[in-house]
Amino acid sequence: MASGYPGLARLVKATAGLVTYIGNNSAAIADYAERWDHSEIISTA
C-alpha cells in the first residue's frame, strides 16, 4: 500500500471494520427509503 496519503492504512482498517459491522448487523439496520415509501415514521426528532 505505497501511497502519498499518510492515513491510508487507517482508512482501510476503518472501512474494513464498517464492512464487518454492516455484515453482522444487516438485519437490524432500518431501510429508511422503504419506510418513507410506506408513510412510516423515520425519525423521532
N, C-alpha and C positions, 0 to 999 in steps of 0.2 A: 504494500500500500504506500508506495512512494508518491507523495503529493506535496504541493506547496502549501496546503491547508493544514495548519498545525493541530486542529481539533478533529481531524478526520477519524482517527481511531475511536475517539469518544463518541462521535456522531454514529458510527457504525455500531458500537456497543449499545447505545441508547435505542437505535432503530431496531436492533435485534430483540431487545427487551420489549419494545412495543409490539412487535410481531408476535412474540410469545404470549404477551398479555391478551391480545385480541384473540389469538387462537384458543387460549384456555377459557376465555370468558365470553365467547361469541353468543352463547345462548342468553346471557344476561344483559347484553348491550341492546338498548332500545333502537328501533328503526323509526326515527322521528319523521321521516318523509311519509312512511306508511300511516303513522298516527295522524299526521296533518291531513292526509287524503281522506281519512275517515272521521274528520272533525273531532278528534280526541284531544285531550289536554296534553300539551308537550312541555309545559313549564308550570311551576308552582309560584313563580315570581309575580 
